[in-house]
């Protein structure tokens, strides 16, 4: 079976232009990097959005079932 590339993207077994393969998930090396601080305002906005979606879904359910 031959290996083909799509849209000029190298296959898993061929190195790309940067001379590193795509064989594994460990392409970035150091796992000890710390993540940044938690953005509490963004998480709060996401939770408010989910809550608003639930309220809209409940209202839609009540308006169509009565």
C-alpha positions, 0 to 999 in steps of 0.5 A: 500500500502506498502512502499518499499526502493530501494538500502537500502535508507530509505523512506520519512517517515523513519529516516535515519542513521543520525537520520534526515528525508528526509521530507522537503527541510529545512534540513540544518537549517539556511537560513541566511548563506551568499554565497561566492563571485561571481567568475567572471572569471568562469562566464566569461568563461561560457559566452565565451563558450556559445558565441562560441557555438552560433558561431558554430551553426550559422556557421553550419546553414550557411554551410548547408543552402547554 
